[in-house]
Amino acid sequence: MGPVTLVGEAFHSLGKNKVRSFLSILGIVIGVAAVIAMVAIGEGARKRVEQEIATLGDDWLMIGFWGIQRGGARGAAGTTPTQAEEDAKAIANGCTTIRATSPSNRLNVQVVSSYSNYQSNIQGVEASYFDIRRWSPSRGAAFGQEDSDFRRRVCCLGQTVVKELFGTVDPIGEDIRINQLQFRVIGVMAAKGTSSDGRDNDDVILVPWGTFKAQLAGNEVAQTLFAAARPGVPLAVAKAQVRSLLRQRHRLAEEEDDDFRIIDRALTMQVDAAATQTFNTLLAAIASISLLVGGIGIMNIMLVSVTERTREIGLRMAIGANGFHVLGQFLVEAVTLCALGGALGFLAGYGVAQFVGQYGLPVQISYWMAGVAIAFASGVGLFFGFYPAWRASRLDPIEALRYE
């Protein structure tokens, strides 16, 4: 019999016991659907981490002052907070691996526009911050160093703040009030989205550092700064040079711990990516167990089918079919069951992934998965269907015809 005839015969045989055939492929459907859905969710998470790395940049450091640990307490009495502004200037002038620095400080206050009010983060930064974070306005313009030097009341808004304060109104040229002070909106920043830890990067109002320090921060000391490495300089090298300079400036003895922390965002994201990949592999492995269970179910059903059709096998052999023909017939039936289960499983997994995606979880469906799912399911059928098919091909025709 040719391949087409074998497949047609397989569908004919399976159609005689529709309920049993459906229950046989149900395990394969569930297994493939689980693999497709888990891989889609995992790929979506990995894609999200990659997009975050591309959006936020991978060549900058955040340095925070934490105080010296004394008497079991960090930042204890007798320790003096470090001025991030002075450290930023020293790093810019003394570190050959760094291209730009900016002190930074934040306040969380109620902001009022002509249309609404909203509680948001007010962040004071130098003009170099836009270069460090690779963040440019999508509308309007960023403030410059002169705005900071002359303490001008201008600001740039994140997309979330624009939506909350102005809705669909163009905010460029509009005024907002921060702590009763009037600021002119000169730019709207490009969207950065939500980070992997759930923080909204667009919920921020950026104001010039000089203005923030003189008119908003009061006596509060800024204890955070940003620094970006020069092109081609490994971030680890820049990090080491910055650490050496800060220890020297803070007059730390060799045996003393750092009184600051340098957060390497690129390293953090790489760890996130590695953890996501490990989690994805684990999910796929767990989901694949369903395929193994489904394959065992296929083997069981095929063994039952061989027993039920013993007389049919004997009759086929009596009229000229050999063991190879019988082997092929039952193998094709097993593979057909699993391939059909793989196709239905992909559709079910696709539907589950789309459903999950509607609730905010990232999903990334690759359509080559359909081919892989069907091929893998067919392989399961081939593997688990071989023994029943081999057993059928080894039957003695005379004994098979006598079977009741």
C-alpha positions as CSV (number, residue, x, y, z in Angstrom):
1,M,0.0,0.0,0.0
2,G,1.2,3.5,-0.8
3,P,1.5,6.3,1.8
4,V,-1.8,7.9,0.8
5,T,-3.6,4.6,1.1
6,L,-2.1,3.9,4.5
7,V,-3.2,7.3,5.8
8,G,-6.7,6.8,4.4
9,E,-6.9,3.4,6.0
10,A,-5.6,4.9,9.3
11,F,-8.4,7.5,9.3
12,H,-10.9,4.8,8.5
13,S,-9.8,2.6,11.3
14,L,-9.7,5.5,13.8
15,G,-13.2,6.6,12.7
16,K,-14.7,3.3,13.8
17,N,-14.0,4.2,17.4
18,K,-14.4,8.0,17.5
19,V,-14.7,8.3,21.3
20,R,-11.7,6.1,22.0
21,S,-9.7,7.9,19.3
22,F,-10.6,11.3,20.8
23,L,-9.7,10.2,24.3
24,S,-6.4,8.8,23.0
25,I,-5.3,12.1,21.4
26,L,-6.5,14.2,24.4
27,G,-3.3,13.6,26.3
28,I,-1.3,14.8,23.2
29,V,-3.6,17.8,22.8
30,I,-3.1,18.8,26.5
31,G,0.7,18.2,26.3
32,V,1.3,20.2,23.1
33,A,-1.1,23.0,24.3
34,A,0.8,23.3,27.6
35,V,4.2,23.4,25.8
36,I,3.0,26.0,23.3
37,A,1.4,28.2,26.0
38,M,4.4,28.0,28.4
39,V,6.9,28.7,25.7
40,A,4.9,31.6,24.4
41,I,4.7,33.2,27.9
42,G,8.4,32.5,28.4
43,E,9.4,34.0,25.1
44,G,7.3,37.0,25.9
45,A,9.0,37.5,29.2
46,R,12.5,37.1,27.5
47,K,11.5,39.6,24.8
48,R,10.3,42.0,27.4
49,V,13.7,41.9,29.2
50,E,15.5,42.4,25.9
51,Q,13.4,45.4,25.1
52,E,14.0,46.9,28.5
53,I,17.7,46.5,28.1
54,A,17.5,48.2,24.7
55,T,15.2,51.0,26.1
56,L,17.0,51.8,29.3
57,G,20.5,51.3,28.0
58,D,23.3,49.0,29.2
59,D,26.2,51.4,29.6
60,W,25.3,53.4,32.7
61,L,25.7,53.1,36.5
62,M,23.6,54.3,39.4
63,I,25.6,55.3,42.5
64,G,23.9,55.7,45.8
65,F,25.2,56.8,49.2
66,W,24.4,54.3,52.0
67,G,26.6,55.5,54.9
68,I,29.4,53.7,56.7
69,Q,28.4,50.7,58.9
70,R,29.3,51.5,62.5
71,G,28.0,49.7,65.6
72,G,26.0,47.3,63.4
73,A,24.0,50.1,61.8
74,R,24.6,51.6,58.4
75,G,24.4,55.4,58.2
76,A,24.8,55.6,62.0
77,A,25.5,58.8,63.9
78,G,28.8,60.4,63.1
79,T,28.7,59.6,59.4
80,T,28.3,62.6,57.0
81,P,26.1,62.2,53.9
82,T,28.1,62.5,50.7
83,Q,27.1,65.2,48.3
84,A,26.2,63.4,45.1
85,E,26.6,66.7,43.2
86,E,30.3,67.0,44.2
87,D,30.9,63.3,43.5
88,A,29.4,63.6,40.1
89,K,31.7,66.5,39.2
90,A,34.7,64.6,40.5
91,I,33.8,61.5,38.5
92,A,33.3,63.6,35.3
93,N,36.7,65.2,35.8
94,G,38.7,62.3,37.2
95,C,37.5,59.2,35.5
96,T,38.7,58.7,31.9
97,T,36.2,55.9,31.3
98,I,33.1,58.0,32.0
99,R,31.6,60.3,29.4
100,A,28.8,61.9,31.4
101,T,27.5,62.2,35.0
102,S,24.4,63.7,36.7
103,P,23.3,64.0,40.3
104,S,19.7,63.1,40.9
105,N,17.1,63.6,43.6
106,R,13.4,62.8,43.8
107,L,10.3,64.2,45.5
108,N,6.8,62.7,45.4
109,V,4.4,65.6,45.4
110,Q,0.9,66.6,44.1
111,V,1.1,68.3,40.7
112,V,-1.6,70.5,39.4
113,S,-2.4,71.5,35.8
114,S,-5.3,73.5,34.3
115,Y,-7.1,70.2,33.6
116,S,-6.3,67.9,36.5
117,N,-4.0,67.1,39.4
118,Y,-1.9,64.0,40.0
119,Q,0.7,62.8,42.5
120,S,4.0,62.0,40.7
121,N,7.7,61.8,41.0
122,I,9.6,65.1,40.5
123,Q,13.2,64.3,39.6
124,G,16.0,66.9,39.4
125,V,18.8,66.1,37.0
126,E,21.4,67.7,34.9
127,A,21.0,68.0,31.1
128,S,23.5,65.2,30.7
129,Y,20.9,62.8,32.2
130,F,19.2,62.6,28.8
131,D,22.4,61.3,27.2
132,I,23.1,58.9,30.1
133,R,19.7,57.3,29.9
134,R,19.4,57.5,26.1
135,W,16.1,59.3,26.6
136,S,14.9,61.9,24.2
137,P,11.7,63.9,23.9
138,S,9.1,62.6,21.5
139,R,7.6,66.2,21.4
140,G,9.1,69.5,22.3
141,A,12.7,69.7,23.6
142,A,14.8,68.7,26.6
143,F,16.1,71.4,28.9
144,G,19.8,72.3,28.7
145,Q,22.6,73.3,31.0
146,E,21.7,76.9,30.9
147,D,18.2,76.1,32.2
148,S,19.9,74.5,35.2
149,D,22.5,77.3,35.7
150,F,19.8,80.0,35.6
151,R,17.3,78.0,37.6
152,R,14.6,78.2,35.1
153,R,11.2,76.7,35.9
154,V,10.9,74.4,33.0
155,C,10.2,70.6,32.9
156,C,9.8,67.5,30.7
157,L,7.0,65.1,31.4
158,G,6.8,61.3,31.1
159,Q,3.9,59.8,29.1
160,T,2.0,58.7,32.2
161,V,2.1,62.2,33.7
162,V,0.9,63.7,30.4
163,K,-2.1,61.3,30.3
164,E,-3.0,62.0,33.9
165,L,-2.6,65.8,33.8
166,F,-3.6,66.7,30.3
167,G,-5.4,63.7,28.7
168,T,-5.5,64.3,25.0
169,V,-4.4,68.0,25.2
170,D,-0.9,68.8,23.9
171,P,1.0,69.9,27.1
172,I,3.8,71.7,25.3
173,G,3.8,75.3,26.4
174,E,1.3,74.6,29.2
175,D,2.1,75.4,32.9
176,I,1.9,73.1,35.9
177,R,2.2,73.9,39.6
178,I,4.7,72.0,41.7
179,N,4.7,73.0,45.4
180,Q,2.9,76.2,44.4
181,L,5.6,77.0,41.9
182,Q,4.7,77.4,38.2
183,F,6.7,75.3,35.7
184,R,6.5,75.5,31.9
185,V,6.3,72.2,30.0
186,I,8.9,72.2,27.2
187,G,9.1,68.5,26.4
188,V,7.3,65.2,26.5
189,M,9.6,62.2,26.9
190,A,9.5,59.1,24.7
191,A,7.7,56.2,26.3
192,K,9.9,53.8,28.2
193,G,7.2,51.5,29.5
194,T,7.1,49.4,32.7
195,S,10.3,47.8,34.0
196,S,10.6,44.1,34.8
197,D,10.1,44.9,38.5
198,G,6.8,46.7,37.8
199,R,8.0,50.3,38.1
200,D,6.4,52.8,35.6
201,N,9.4,54.5,34.0
202,D,7.1,57.1,32.4
203,D,5.6,58.3,35.7
204,V,8.1,61.1,36.2
205,I,8.6,64.9,35.8
206,L,12.2,65.9,35.0
207,V,13.3,69.4,36.1
208,P,16.7,71.1,35.8
209,W,19.1,70.2,38.7
210,G,19.8,73.8,39.6
211,T,16.1,74.6,39.8
212,F,15.3,71.5,41.8
213,K,18.1,72.0,44.3
214,A,17.4,75.7,44.9
215,Q,13.6,75.8,44.8
216,L,12.2,72.3,45.5
217,A,14.6,70.2,47.5
218,G,15.2,72.6,50.4
219,N,17.8,71.2,52.8
220,E,17.6,67.7,51.5
221,V,20.9,66.3,50.3
222,A,21.0,64.4,47.0
223,Q,22.6,61.0,47.6
224,T,22.2,59.4,44.1
225,L,24.0,60.0,40.9
226,F,24.2,58.5,37.4
227,A,27.3,57.9,35.2
228,A,27.7,56.6,31.7
229,A,30.7,54.8,30.3
230,R,32.5,56.0,27.2
231,P,31.8,54.1,23.9
232,G,33.8,50.9,23.8
233,V,34.7,50.9,27.5
234,P,33.5,47.8,29.3
235,L,31.1,48.8,32.1
236,A,33.1,46.7,34.6
237,V,36.2,48.8,33.9
238,A,34.3,52.0,34.3
239,K,32.7,50.7,37.5
240,A,36.1,49.8,39.0
241,Q,37.5,53.3,38.2
242,V,34.5,55.0,39.7
243,R,34.7,52.9,42.9
244,S,38.4,53.6,43.3
245,L,37.9,57.4,43.0
246,L,34.9,57.5,45.4
247,R,36.8,55.5,48.0
248,Q,39.6,58.0,47.7
249,R,37.3,61.0,47.9
250,H,35.4,59.6,50.9
251,R,38.7,58.8,52.7
252,L,37.9,55.2,53.3
253,A,40.6,53.0,54.9
254,E,41.5,49.8,53.1
255,E,39.7,47.6,55.7
256,E,36.5,49.8,55.6
257,D,33.5,48.9,53.4
258,D,32.3,51.2,50.7
259,D,29.9,53.8,52.0
260,F,28.1,53.7,48.6
261,R,26.6,51.2,46.3
262,I,27.2,51.0,42.5
263,I,24.3,49.4,40.7
264,D,25.2,48.0,37.4
265,R,21.8,48.0,35.6
266,A,23.2,45.9,32.7
267,L,24.3,43.2,35.0
268,T,21.0,43.2,36.8
269,M,19.2,42.8,33.5
270,Q,21.5,40.0,32.4
271,V,20.7,38.2,35.6
272,D,17.0,38.8,35.0
273,A,17.4,37.4,31.4
274,A,19.3,34.3,32.7
275,A,16.6,33.7,35.4
276,T,13.9,34.1,32.8
277,Q,15.6,31.6,30.4
278,T,16.0,29.1,33.3
279,F,12.3,29.5,34.2
280,N,11.3,29.1,30.6
281,T,13.3,25.8,30.3
282,L,11.7,24.5,33.5
283,L,8.2,25.4,32.3
284,A,8.8,23.7,29.0
285,A,10.2,20.6,30.7
286,I,7.2,20.3,33.1
287,A,4.8,20.8,30.2
288,S,6.6,18.1,28.2
289,I,5.8,15.5,30.8
290,S,2.2,15.8,29.6
291,L,3.4,14.6,26.1
292,L,5.1,11.6,27.7
293,V,1.9,10.7,29.5
294,G,0.0,11.1,26.3
295,G,2.5,8.9,24.4
296,I,2.0,6.1,27.0
297,G,-1.7,6.5,26.5
298,I,-1.3,6.1,22.7
299,M,0.8,2.9,23.2
300,N,-1.9,1.5,25.5
301,I,-4.6,2.2,23.0
302,M,-2.6,0.7,20.1
303,L,-2.0,-2.5,22.1
304,V,-5.7,-2.8,22.7
305,S,-6.3,-2.1,19.0
306,V,-3.9,-4.9,18.0
307,T,-5.6,-7.3,20.3
308,E,-9.1,-6.4,19.0
309,R,-8.0,-6.6,15.4
310,T,-6.1,-9.9,15.6
311,R,-8.4,-11.7,13.2
312,E,-8.2,-8.7,10.7
313,I,-4.4,-8.9,10.8
314,G,-4.5,-12.6,10.2
315,L,-6.8,-12.1,7.2
316,R,-4.6,-9.4,5.7
317,M,-1.6,-11.7,6.0
318,A,-3.5,-14.6,4.5
319,I,-4.3,-12.6,1.4
320,G,-0.7,-11.5,0.8
321,A,0.3,-8.7,3.3
322,N,3.6,-9.3,5.0
323,G,4.9,-8.1,8.4
324,F,6.3,-4.9,7.0
325,H,2.9,-3.9,5.7
326,V,1.2,-4.6,9.0
327,L,4.0,-2.7,10.8
328,G,3.5,0.3,8.5
329,Q,-0.3,0.2,9.0
330,F,-0.2,0.5,12.8
331,L,2.7,2.9,12.8
332,V,0.8,5.2,10.5
333,E,-2.3,5.0,12.8
334,A,-0.2,5.9,15.8
335,V,1.5,8.8,14.0
336,T,-1.8,10.1,12.6
337,L,-3.3,10.1,16.1
338,C,-0.4,12.1,17.5
339,A,-0.1,14.5,14.5
340,L,-3.8,15.3,14.8
341,G,-3.3,15.8,18.5
342,G,-0.3,18.1,17.8
343,A,-2.3,20.3,15.4
344,L,-5.2,20.6,17.8
345,G,-2.8,21.1,20.7
346,F,-1.2,24.0,18.9
347,L,-4.5,25.7,18.3
348,A,-5.5,25.2,22.0
349,G,-2.1,26.5,23.2
350,Y,-2.4,29.5,20.8
351,G,-5.8,30.3,22.3
352,V,-4.6,30.0,25.8
353,A,-1.6,32.3,25.1
354,Q,-3.8,34.9,23.5
355,F,-6.2,34.7,26.5
356,V,-3.4,35.2,28.9
357,G,-2.0,38.1,26.9
358,Q,-5.2,40.0,27.3
359,Y,-4.5,40.2,31.0
360,G,-1.2,42.0,30.8
361,L,1.2,39.1,30.7
362,P,3.7,39.3,27.8
363,V,3.3,36.5,25.2
364,Q,5.4,35.9,22.1
365,I,4.0,33.2,19.7
366,S,6.3,31.9,17.0
367,Y,4.5,30.2,14.3
368,W,7.3,27.8,13.6
369,M,6.2,26.2,16.9
370,A,3.2,24.7,15.0
371,G,5.6,22.7,12.8
372,V,7.7,21.7,15.8
373,A,4.7,20.8,17.9
374,I,3.2,18.5,15.1
375,A,6.6,17.0,14.3
376,F,7.4,16.3,18.0
377,A,3.9,14.8,18.6
378,S,4.4,12.7,15.5
379,G,7.7,11.5,16.9
380,V,6.0,10.6,20.1
381,G,3.5,8.5,18.1
382,L,6.3,6.9,16.2
383,F,8.2,6.0,19.4
384,F,5.3,4.8,21.4
385,G,3.5,3.2,18.5
386,F,6.5,1.1,17.4
387,Y,6.1,-1.7,19.9
388,P,2.3,-2.3,19.3
389,A,3.0,-2.2,15.5
390,W,5.9,-4.6,15.8
391,R,3.9,-6.9,17.9
392,A,1.1,-6.9,15.3
393,S,3.6,-7.6,12.5
394,R,4.9,-10.7,14.4
395,L,1.6,-12.4,14.7
396,D,1.3,-15.8,13.1
397,P,-1.5,-15.7,10.4
398,I,-2.9,-19.1,11.3
399,E,-3.1,-18.3,15.0
400,A,-4.5,-14.9,14.3
401,L,-7.3,-16.3,12.2
402,R,-8.2,-18.7,15.0
403,Y,-8.3,-15.9,17.6
404,E,-11.7,-15.3,19.2
